[in-house]
Amino acid sequence: MALAIDLKDKIVIVTGSASGIGAGIAAMMEQAGAVVEGCDINAPRSVDVTDLNALETFVADVIKRRQRIDILVSCAGANVFEGVAQCTTAQWDNNIQLNLSSHWQVAKLCKPYLEQNGNGVIIIITSNHAYSTIPGCFPYNVAKTALTGLVRSLAIEWAPAIRTVGIAPGFIDTPGNQEWFNAHVTPDEEKARTVNLHPVKKLGTPEEIGAWCVFLASPFASFSTGTTYVIDGGRSALMQDS
């Protein structure tokens, strides 16, 4: 018998849903039958997740129209890459607000609704930079590391009515990462070199991360909470020598 994940009529909030990983998550949630309420700073339904008032208005609007929230996927974020010595206070503050505090704030706003039916789910998108990183990726890696702690605290303190899990994607083939390749003298060669660092010999796709979100939000994952899953094509398993 084939196993099928059915999230029919579940109300799912996805932040950062306009492009990249967020768009992949939204698409896969919809394929599973969920009703997706997405927001993004670069979308007609513009929401700046660092603006608490904007977040409050967005969540209130979802409740007004849908009456409940079943799943929150907190995905919105951006690369803030700098050297430790070169990073400015403004860069640090922006990074913490966007890549850490916003996840905490949206989770708090959704909490009363997620716990109503006793089986709410929060999925926080962090990064493989939470576990290992490279020079020049500060302070992004600091915020992403802190998100693993947020996952643990929410899982402990908001259980059993809400499960909280994290996903730490590796190198995903998104427009943002393509811009990074394009910044090199030979973009195709740099992309090929990056692909070769992965045992699976490919980059991940937003839809693959979305599929993980669908599974983790489903009853099949009901024993999973407080854990952050690294989805990186095996790159962290391979000791890099160059």
N, C-alpha and C positions, 0 to 999 in steps of 0.2 A: 504494500500500500504506500502510495506516495505521500510524503508529508508536505503540507502546504501551510504557509503562514497567512492567516487571515486577520487583518487589522480593520476590517470593515467598520466604517462609521466612527472609528476612534478619532478624536480631535487631537491633532499634533501641531505644536508650535515648533517651527524651525527658524532660528535666527541665522542671518547671513545666507539667505536662501536664493539669492539672485544669480549666483555664479559659483563655479568651482565645486568644492566638496558640498557646500550647502545645497546647491542646485541638485546634485546627485542624490543627496539624502531625501530631498523633497520628492524627486521623481520616483524613487524606490518606495517611499511611504505611500504615495498615491497608487502605485502598482499593486501594493498590498491591500488596497481598499480604504486607506485612511483619508481623512479630510485634513488637508495641510493648510495651516495658517502661517504663512511665511512673512518675514520682514527682512529688510536689508537697507543699508544707507544708500545704495545705488539701485533703487527700484522705485516704481511709481508709489508703492506703499513705503515711503522712506521712513526708517526708524534708526536713529543713532543710539546704539545700545549703551553708549557711555553717558547718555542723557537720561537720568532716572525718570524725569517727568514724561519723556517720550515713551519709555518702556511701560510706565504705569498706564498711559493712555492706550497703548497698543494692547496690553493684556486685558484691560477693561473692555475694549472694543470686541475682542474675541469672546469674552464672556457674555457680553450683551447679545451677540449674534448666535453663539453656539451653546451657551449655558454651562459649558464645562470644558476642562482640559484634561486629557488622558495621558499625554506624553509630551515632554519637553526635550527637544534636541538643541542644546546651546552650542552653536557652531561659529557665530560671528567672531572674526578676529582678523589680524593682518600681521605680516612680517614687520618686525621692528629690529633690524639688524645693524649692529654697530660694534666697535671694539669697546672693551671695558673702560679704558682710559678716555676714549673719545666720546662716549655716550654722555649726552647732556641731561640735565635735570628734566627738561621738557620732554625729551624722548622717553626717559624712564617713567615719568608720570603718565604720559599718553599710553605707553605699553601696559602699565599696571591697570589703568582704567579700562582699556579695551580688551586685553588678553587675560585678565584675571577678575577684576571687580565686577565687570558686566555679567559674567556667568553667575556669580553669587547673587547679584541683584535680581536677575530675571528668575532665578530659582526661588528666591524668597517670594517674589510676586506671584508665582504660579503655585506655590506650596498649598495654599488653602483649597485650591481646586483639584490638584493632583491627589490629595489625600482623601477626598470625599468618598470615593468608591473603594478605598482600601487597596488599590493596586496601581497607583500612579508610577510612572517611570521617568527618570531624568537621565539623559545621556549627554555627557560633556565631551566636546571634541578638543583634545589637547594636541600633542605632537610627539613624535619620536625624539625631538630635542629635549623632552622631559627626562630622558634616560641617558642619552649621549649626544654630544654636540660637536661643533667645529668652531675654530676661531672666527670671530666677527659676527656671531649670532646672539650676542648679548644686546639687550636684556630680555629678548623674546624667550630664550630658553629658561630664564628665571621664572617668568609668569607661567609658562607651560609646565614646569616642574611643580609649581605651587598648585596647579589645578588637580594634580593627582591627590594632594592633601585635601582639597575641597571635596573631591569624590568620596574619599574615605569618611570625612566628617558628616556629609549629608547622609551617606549610607547608614552610619551608626545612629545619628540623632533623629532622623526622620523615618526610620523603620518602625513597624513593618508596613506602614501604609504606602510608603514610597520606596522603590528601589532606585539606586543611583549607580551608574557605571560610567566608565570613561573609555574613549577610543583615542589612541595615539597613532595617527596615520604617519607613514613614512613619506617617500617622494611620490606624490600623486600628480598625474598628468593634467594640470589645470592651466588656464590662461596666465595666471600669475607666475607659475613656474616656467612657462614658456618664455615669458618676459625675461626671466633670469638667464635662460639659455641664450636668448637673443642679445644679451649684454656682452657675450663673449665674442671674440674675433671669429671663431668658427663654431657657430651654434650647433650645427649637426654633429660635429665631432664631440663637443662637450656633452650633448645629450646621449650619444652613444657610449661615452666614457661612464656617465652616471648610470645608465642602464646596466652596464657590465659589472657595476658594483653590487648588483642584486643577484642572488642565486637564482631567482625566477627569470632573470634576464628580460625584465620588462618593468615599466612603471605601473603604479596602481591607477585605478580610475575612480572618479567620484562615485560612480554607481556601485563599485565594490564596497566602498565605505558605507554607502547608503544601505546596501544589503545587510551589512553587519548591524546597522542601526535597527533595521526591521527585525532581525533575529533577536537582538538584545531587548527590544521592546515587547517581544511576544511572550506568551506563556511558556514556550520552550526554554526560556532563559530565566525562569522564575526563581532559581536558586543562585543566580548571579547578582551580587551587589558589592559595592566597595572596591571593585577591581577595575583597573585600566588596562585595556588590551592593546598591545603594540601590533599594528598591522603595517608591516614595512617590507614585505617581500623577502624577508630573511636577511636584510642588510645588517641588522644589529647582531645577528648570529655569526657573521663572518668578520674575522679580525682583518682590518684594512691595513695594507702595508705601503700604501702610497696615497 
